[in-house]
Amino acid sequence: MMSAFIYCPTCPPCSAAISVELLLPASPGSKMPVRIYARGHVTRVDVGDPTSRGDGFALVSKAFSFSPAHVGKEGVQINEADLGDLEDASGAD
């Protein structure tokens, strides 16, 4: 199992099954942005805590897929073959 905490203005409910797709810009020395994709479920939601860095949620997944994000005239092009078969961490699709 792998996990991530994602800061965002609107959070899904705890225990929700979700898919997450993130695009990271190319870093210095890199030629392409990176796409991160995962399917899993929400294990924690932090909203309105004045001591935290902001609202967000924790996601648990069996795997995270990292692939190059190809940028063309139409924007970011996703090659679905790069995704493989990611399974939901809860075991349900």
C-alpha beads as a LAMMPS data file, in Angstrom:
LAMMPS data file: protein, C-alpha beads

93 atoms
92 bonds

1 atom types
1 bond types

-500.0 500.0 xlo xhi
-500.0 500.0 ylo yhi
-500.0 500.0 zlo zhi

Masses

1 110.0

Atoms # bond

1 1 1 0.000 0.000 0.000
2 1 1 1.112 3.534 -0.772
3 1 1 -0.346 6.790 0.446
4 1 1 -0.317 10.499 -0.257
5 1 1 -1.700 13.599 1.420
6 1 1 -3.204 16.042 -1.061
7 1 1 -3.899 19.683 -0.188
8 1 1 -6.984 21.031 -1.929
9 1 1 -9.800 23.562 -1.417
10 1 1 -12.550 20.897 -1.635
11 1 1 -12.115 17.411 -0.176
12 1 1 -13.912 14.139 -0.897
13 1 1 -15.614 12.405 2.037
14 1 1 -13.738 9.893 4.179
15 1 1 -13.895 6.317 2.807
16 1 1 -14.771 7.550 -0.721
17 1 1 -13.325 5.568 -3.641
18 1 1 -11.535 8.042 -5.920
19 1 1 -9.131 8.383 -8.831
20 1 1 -6.447 11.065 -8.656
21 1 1 -4.471 12.491 -11.546
22 1 1 -1.709 15.034 -10.910
23 1 1 0.522 16.814 -13.385
24 1 1 3.913 17.999 -12.148
25 1 1 5.736 20.527 -14.332
26 1 1 9.116 19.618 -15.786
27 1 1 11.838 20.162 -13.217
28 1 1 15.169 21.809 -14.050
29 1 1 17.145 19.383 -16.200
30 1 1 14.025 17.432 -17.166
31 1 1 12.427 17.641 -20.585
32 1 1 8.847 16.586 -19.763
33 1 1 6.254 17.083 -17.102
34 1 1 5.326 13.997 -15.071
35 1 1 1.854 12.571 -14.653
36 1 1 0.909 10.729 -11.457
37 1 1 -2.236 8.595 -11.367
38 1 1 -3.759 6.485 -8.591
39 1 1 -7.037 4.838 -7.639
40 1 1 -7.786 4.189 -4.012
41 1 1 -9.833 5.402 -1.098
42 1 1 -9.802 8.372 1.258
43 1 1 -8.611 7.476 4.747
44 1 1 -8.507 10.923 6.370
45 1 1 -9.912 14.379 5.724
46 1 1 -8.480 17.503 7.406
47 1 1 -10.713 20.538 6.969
48 1 1 -10.802 23.746 9.001
49 1 1 -7.893 22.902 11.324
50 1 1 -6.180 26.246 12.065
51 1 1 -2.964 24.449 13.103
52 1 1 -2.563 22.632 9.774
53 1 1 -1.074 23.908 6.507
54 1 1 -4.487 23.791 4.828
55 1 1 -7.393 21.552 3.956
56 1 1 -6.662 18.195 2.383
57 1 1 -7.130 14.452 2.429
58 1 1 -5.116 11.239 2.658
59 1 1 -5.384 8.703 -0.170
60 1 1 -4.331 5.042 0.108
61 1 1 -3.705 3.052 -3.071
62 1 1 -2.075 -0.231 -4.057
63 1 1 0.088 1.661 -6.539
64 1 1 0.833 5.056 -8.027
65 1 1 1.590 5.247 -11.752
66 1 1 4.289 7.707 -12.858
67 1 1 4.555 8.455 -16.563
68 1 1 5.753 11.224 -18.863
69 1 1 3.035 13.691 -19.798
70 1 1 3.396 14.584 -23.459
71 1 1 2.575 18.227 -24.137
72 1 1 1.266 19.158 -27.572
73 1 1 -0.777 21.946 -29.146
74 1 1 -3.919 20.645 -27.426
75 1 1 -2.247 20.613 -24.009
76 1 1 -1.155 17.566 -22.060
77 1 1 -1.576 14.314 -23.959
78 1 1 -2.007 11.198 -21.838
79 1 1 -0.869 7.858 -23.203
80 1 1 -3.349 5.414 -21.608
81 1 1 -0.914 2.538 -22.266
82 1 1 1.437 4.140 -19.711
83 1 1 -1.152 3.608 -16.973
84 1 1 -1.143 -0.161 -16.827
85 1 1 -3.809 -1.859 -14.747
86 1 1 -3.992 -0.012 -11.449
87 1 1 -6.286 -1.612 -8.909
88 1 1 -8.366 0.147 -6.317
89 1 1 -6.798 -0.175 -2.851
90 1 1 -10.154 -1.249 -1.429
91 1 1 -10.214 -4.201 -3.829
92 1 1 -13.360 -2.980 -5.637
93 1 1 -13.482 -1.362 -9.061

Bonds

1 1 1 2
2 1 2 3
3 1 3 4
4 1 4 5
5 1 5 6
6 1 6 7
7 1 7 8
8 1 8 9
9 1 9 10
10 1 10 11
11 1 11 12
12 1 12 13
13 1 13 14
14 1 14 15
15 1 15 16
16 1 16 17
17 1 17 18
18 1 18 19
19 1 19 20
20 1 20 21
21 1 21 22
22 1 22 23
23 1 23 24
24 1 24 25
25 1 25 26
26 1 26 27
27 1 27 28
28 1 28 29
29 1 29 30
30 1 30 31
31 1 31 32
32 1 32 33
33 1 33 34
34 1 34 35
35 1 35 36
36 1 36 37
37 1 37 38
38 1 38 39
39 1 39 40
40 1 40 41
41 1 41 42
42 1 42 43
43 1 43 44
44 1 44 45
45 1 45 46
46 1 46 47
47 1 47 48
48 1 48 49
49 1 49 50
50 1 50 51
51 1 51 52
52 1 52 53
53 1 53 54
54 1 54 55
55 1 55 56
56 1 56 57
57 1 57 58
58 1 58 59
59 1 59 60
60 1 60 61
61 1 61 62
62 1 62 63
63 1 63 64
64 1 64 65
65 1 65 66
66 1 66 67
67 1 67 68
68 1 68 69
69 1 69 70
70 1 70 71
71 1 71 72
72 1 72 73
73 1 73 74
74 1 74 75
75 1 75 76
76 1 76 77
77 1 77 78
78 1 78 79
79 1 79 80
80 1 80 81
81 1 81 82
82 1 82 83
83 1 83 84
84 1 84 85
85 1 85 86
86 1 86 87
87 1 87 88
88 1 88 89
89 1 89 90
90 1 90 91
91 1 91 92
92 1 92 93
